[in-house]
Amino acid sequence: MELGFEDQRSLGLQIALNNGVPNMRWVSVPRVGTGPERVAAFWDDLIAAMTSPLTEKEKETGIFNPPPDPRICFSGTLDDAQEFFQKTQPIDGCHNCPISAWTTGLPIIIPTEEKVQNMLTGTSHKPEEQVRSYSRTGPKAYSISENPVKNYPMNWVCTVEKVAVNAVMAGATPEFMPVMLAIATGDAPPSSNGRWAGWVCVSGPIADELGMNAGPGSFNGGNPANMIIGFAQQLMLCNLAGAMQGINRLDFGTPWNRAGTAFAEDDSALPAGWLTFREDAGGYLKSESALAFTWTSGSDMAFPFTASELADLSQGQGVLARALGVEGKPGKYNPLQYVVQELIEDRPNSRSFFIDPALAQNLKDLGFASKQAVLDWLWNQTKLPVGYYRTYGWFDFTTNSGNNTIPGTSLTYNTAPDSYMVPALGSSANQNVIIVTSQTDGAIFLSVTGGTRSLRPIDPWR
């Protein structure tokens, strides 16, 4: 038996089916109302669900193992195929609005046999080679035939050919295949209907080979390579991992989920002595190519420092000087001091920091010899009193109502004095990352939740 919100029912039942409980009892809890009102609304149903004898149907066990899907999903004209791939189904979780079954809702290139075969020329790996399995509990697949909504990552096997199919759909050419296959080795979307979105950072020579944009506007549209890679990542999450756009991936306003977000690290703009992302976080050689693929929950902060504002700060002038209390006092000041308070006030989490080359050079000139030195400084500057942390909305969820132990100590969040300082950027500075890449002219510091040092190699997929 499970308690949950009504819009999570399908998700919960699929998770239960995946774990061998095909007919689990579900009791819905209201999302709104006072505590007593909400308990009263489900109390009788809860007692009945806990005490009523199981029916013969509810006693059934086992995981439904349907026959494998056919290799060819549709035969017909190209126009008919386009209509087929744009099929939708009404989903109760969004008030019965139509949600795409095969795509993210955008038009795609029809993956004909000829186009897929051509795409496979971009890799030396065989079409039937397994890239990874998205299985949660074992190799068996599951399905709910009468409710095909894909709330939960499916137990599907991803092959090279299936990656090629999605690459065609996204508009890629064979040269993209090594990147596509590296993306496919990434994790499935979180098993929740929460506000998760993924992004891809390509670091290495292949970014230039594909013509990726690492300069101004790299997070925006206009560059085919960035857009194709981002779109392909979104399609693979749907068709290889079983996600469903807008259902278990509610973007909550973040742009990362829309058409997909992919960008390149700007190697050429790194300050002298600073390592590339792949060297610093993944231990790769500078001559190698790798990519990071991680999840963000949509907590984004952009700080529009401009080159002129940085120059003004050194002269004790302008908005940054006023904010830092150094107006009229020329000198060397760290502009990141401006972002510390907002990082503290946001929900504590590890982060990815995207830094413009101008800011990176400014920090190097201030004495930060490496990205790690910047991360160490940020981590130490953004600690907050545990008494303040207890007021955060996610505190009970993330700390087991304060009973979890504070990392690196023997104290729990409940037993620590109110004044005890805890980090806002993860349990260590190394849970965060810095990537040097331009976003837009003037917005040269962007912070998003979720940091990753888990990079995946691209070159072995050539």
ABEGO torsion letter per residue (X at the ends): XBBBBAAAAAAAAAAAAAAGBABBBBBBBBABEBAAAAAAAAAAAAAAAAABBBBAAAABBEBBBBBBBBABABBEBAAAAAAAAABBBBBAAAGGBBBBAABAGBBBBBBBAAAAAAAAAABABBAABBABBABAAEABBBBBAABABBABBBBBBBBAAAAAAAAAAAGBBAAAAAAAAAAAABBBBBBBABBBBBBBBBBEAAAAAAGBBABBGAABBGBAAAAAAAAAAAAAAAAAAGBBBGAABBAGGBAAABAEBBBBBBAAABBBGBBBAAAAAAGBBAABBBBBBBBBAGBBBBBBBBAAAAAAAAAGBEAAAAAAGABGBBEBBBAAAAAAAAAAABBBBBBBBBBBAAAAAAAAAAGBABAAAAAAAAAAAABBBAAAAAABAAAAAAAGGGABBBBGBABBAAABBAABBBBABEABAAABBBBBBBABBGBABBBBBEBBABBBBAAAAX
